[in-house]
Amino acid sequence: MSRSNADAERMHAANPHIWEAFERIALQIINSQMIRHWGARAVWEIMRYDAVVRGIKGDVLKLTNDWHPWYARKFVEAYPQHANFFTLRQSQFDAPDEPSPQSDLFEPS
């Protein structure tokens, strides 16, 4: 399913804890000074793992892989000093926003 920046903004507004987790994990990895470049998908998988270990049920485990490119771009925007941490490949979030049909922001249960 193709997502738009507007979809991502709606998802983010409804679930700020997802950004907080993404940001926290990315900064922990950066601050470890052991890794210079990392994948946003890897951060995404760490978020899922962390949710399982903590016994958190719900939205974090239902996250689709559609969103990690948007969060990587959001991270670079928030932390330009770490602009090279994630490799940003071409993504649906690079295209100008077009209206998209209102849809579930998570995969169906």
C-alpha positions in Angstrom: 0.0 0.0 0.0 1.3 3.4 -0.9 1.5 5.9 1.9 1.7 9.7 1.7 3.4 12.2 4.0 -0.2 13.2 5.1 -0.8 9.6 6.1 2.5 9.6 8.1 1.7 12.9 9.8 -1.8 11.5 10.8 -0.1 8.3 12.1 2.5 10.3 14.0 -0.1 12.6 15.6 -2.1 9.6 16.8 0.9 7.7 18.0 3.7 10.0 19.3 5.1 7.1 21.3 6.4 5.6 18.1 8.5 8.6 17.3 9.8 8.7 20.9 10.9 5.1 20.6 12.5 5.6 17.2 14.3 8.7 18.3 15.5 7.1 21.6 16.9 4.0 19.9 18.6 5.9 17.1 20.2 8.3 19.6 21.3 5.4 21.8 23.0 3.8 18.8 24.7 7.0 17.8 25.8 7.8 21.4 27.4 4.3 21.7 29.9 5.6 19.1 30.3 2.0 17.9 28.3 2.5 14.6 28.5 5.3 12.1 25.7 4.2 9.8 22.6 2.3 10.6 19.4 1.3 8.9 16.0 2.7 9.8 14.5 -0.7 9.3 16.9 -2.1 12.0 15.6 0.6 14.4 12.1 -0.5 13.5 12.9 -4.1 14.3 14.5 -3.1 17.6 11.3 -1.3 18.5 9.3 -4.5 17.9 11.7 -6.6 19.9 11.7 -4.1 22.7 7.9 -4.2 22.8 7.9 -8.0 23.0 10.5 -8.0 25.8 8.6 -5.5 27.8 5.4 -7.3 27.2 3.8 -4.3 25.4 0.8 -5.3 23.3 -0.8 -3.5 20.5 0.3 -0.8 18.0 4.0 -1.2 18.1 3.8 -4.9 17.1 1.4 -4.0 14.3 3.6 -1.4 12.6 4.0 -2.1 8.9 7.3 -1.6 7.2 5.8 1.3 5.3 6.7 3.8 7.9 10.4 3.5 8.7 11.5 5.6 5.7 9.4 8.5 6.9 10.8 8.2 10.5 14.3 8.2 9.1 13.6 11.5 7.3 12.0 12.9 10.3 15.1 12.0 12.3 17.4 13.7 9.8 15.2 16.8 9.9 15.3 16.8 13.7 19.0 16.0 14.0 20.8 17.5 10.9 24.1 16.8 12.6 23.4 13.1 12.1 22.2 13.5 8.5 24.6 10.6 7.4 23.5 8.2 10.0 20.7 6.7 7.9 21.1 6.0 4.2 18.0 7.6 2.7 17.0 5.7 -0.4 14.3 6.9 -2.7 10.9 6.5 -1.0 7.3 7.2 -1.5 7.8 9.9 1.1 10.1 11.9 -1.3 7.2 12.4 -3.8 5.0 15.5 -3.4 2.0 14.7 -1.4 -1.1 13.6 -3.2 -4.4 13.0 -1.5 -4.7 9.4 -0.5 -7.8 7.6 0.5 -8.4 7.5 4.2 -7.2 4.1 5.3 -6.1 2.2 8.4 -2.7 3.3 9.3 -1.7 -0.1 10.7 -2.0 -3.4 9.1 -5.2 -5.3 9.9 -5.1 -7.5 12.9 
